């Protein structure tokens, strides 16, 4: 069903009302070849750079950064995304409607102090995020993109001070779409930065994702020397933001307005605003130019759309 809708939207973007006979069969064959080319890993996995490890149970697999980039592109994201890989459920075809994944990235912006964790008013923060997204919609429409609405918390943010892990979920909707999108987020605070895990799925998968992400939280940890407790106040950099900023999206400010705009494009699994294909190439080139100057942008930024006060999804957008 997903691929049928994908094909329909793609045809719409090209101004075509129908697809040529045999397109669906060709699409199925291409999907099978793509999935067969993946080299999923299981058990204990060391993430690139040795910054963290995954101790995967039998129900999960790890995809390398290269495989993850190809899967994300197959789901409808622009090519060239950068990540530390993805966690996907075992036994589920990654190109099926039931599929979902957790994109892993790392933001080495400094040690994030959690002093503000107990005093955050998440109702107020949500309202500020909704207003910021609403304000950006006029410019989004000018650029040829659909307006987006932050419906609310699918799960209110929660910070575990003992494990230094933060998680929350947002419900999003694109203008003209009946379905809602889900971004379920985990942040693992470390000595010099934050490990970012963003689950991308449909809202009707929320109950399952909530259960599964608890497992993901438990089996994802920094390596010795990189843990939160390893912070050295005399030598290590302290981040310029706190817990509230991680939820609201403050790191997106690094790329300015257009970085935030791009982040909004990646809110939905597979069906990410296919209707803007006519202008997508030019916009993508612009973003690549913008990202080239400073340091590489992480994929995590692309899944988290909000502007400061505070960054989320995403490698491409923060």
Secondary structure, 3 states (H helix, E strand, C coil): CHHHHHHHHHHHHCCCCCCCCCHHHHHHHHHHHHHHHCCCECCEEECHHHCEEEECCCCEEEECHHHHHHHHHHCCCCCCCCCCEEEEECCCCCCCCCCCEEEEEEECCCECCCCCHHHCCHHHHHHHHHHHHHHHHHHHHHCCCCCEEEEEEEEEEEEECCCCEEEEEEEEEECCCCCCEEEEEEEEEECCCEEEEEEEEEHHHHHHHHHHHHHHHHHEEECCCCEHHHCCCCCCCECCCCHHHHHHCHHHHHHHHHHHHHHHCCCCCCCCCHHHHHHHHHHHHHHHHHHHCCCCCCCEEEEECCCCCCCEEEECCC
